[in-house]
Amino acid sequence: MPLKTYDSIKPIIWKEDKLFLLDQRLLPQEETYIALDNVKAVAQAITDMVVRGAPAIGITAAYGIVIAARERLKEQPENWKSIIEEDLDILAQSRPTAVNLFWAIDMMREVIKGLNSDDPVAMLLTIARQIHEDDIAANVKMGQLGADLITEPCSVLTHCNAGALATGGYGTALGVIRSAFAQDKISHVYADETRPWLQGARLTAWEMIQENIPVSLLVEGAAAHMIKTSQTDKQPIRWIIVGSDRIATNGDVANKIGTYALAVMARYHGIKFMVVAPTTTIDMNISSGEQIPIEERSDTEVLGCSGQSIAASGAQARNPAFDVTPAELVDAIVTEKGVVLKPDFEKMRALMTNVL
Ligand code: MRU
């Protein structure tokens, strides 16, 4: 069945010299774009989850730096290249775990250093657009490579939202699901609702419905039961497919909180665990997942839901936004440069030697 709408889901748009972000906090009830014209507002939009998902955060930061350059050039044309460092710092503090943010900032910083152009803003915009387009191309490629790993028709389970909304377009984990569904290899998608932000219930379900891909939501606590009981179905759950926010050199994978639990379940039940992420998500500066900074967000996100207080008054809450799945629980890391089966340090290094 042909894919219908993936290229119409656009979380990030640059138009008429402005950055527009689809406000993902309002989806699926409302499709509203927010226009941003200063770098502080861009950083705040990342912190506040207007835009989220590792690659989408990186792309947004790149456009944010175009906006910052425009402002700094106007104020201080002589030393804008040093003053813009303050803006890069503001962006770098917006969220800590997704390494794509730091990758995009470093990439733009290097371009700024070497800029001699008459029109630096136009040059930076070309680079930001390229980062955006490269991400979509990487996702389409990973979609194909990941679908090739699925050898017989089955159901799959995914977590959070690693779709078009979390990237430049098409998606990482949902890119594989899109490609495999188009090849009749996937009949049904189970999506964890993903407390506290409900990216599964609100965003993944929305994307799947637009593609006519059958989707059933699960509360996270139902995943183990569904994996176990589906094994007697005609098309059982054979793969868990997720994205990532940062992958260490040894193949440890940080992703949305709850991913680690799914990897343990997959191993226990003898099903496969696939991580789909572009090479911009691989952090060659860290040797293991223990070095990945894990964002801890406000307890109010757990104590309530959709702005409504639900927990017993006086209860405390912890709200780690990500966890780390050890490499030994990962069956495949799918990147645009190739697939690493049973990742370890040697295999990851070999993959990245072609990239660096
Ligand atoms: O807190 P979020 O919504 O930014 O978390 C997103 C995830 O954990 C995604 O799985 C990850 O960024 C990969 S997106 C292609």
Boltz pocket constraint, residues with backbone or C-beta under 6 A from the ligand:
constraints:
  - pocket:
      binder: B
      contacts: [[A, 51], [A, 52], [A, 53], [A, 54], [A, 55], [A, 98], [A, 159], [A, 160], [A, 161], [A, 162], [A, 163], [A, 166], [A, 167], [A, 171], [A, 172], [A, 173], [A, 199], [A, 242], [A, 243], [A, 244], [A, 245], [A, 255], [A, 256], [A, 257], [A, 276], [A, 321]]
      max_distance: 6.0
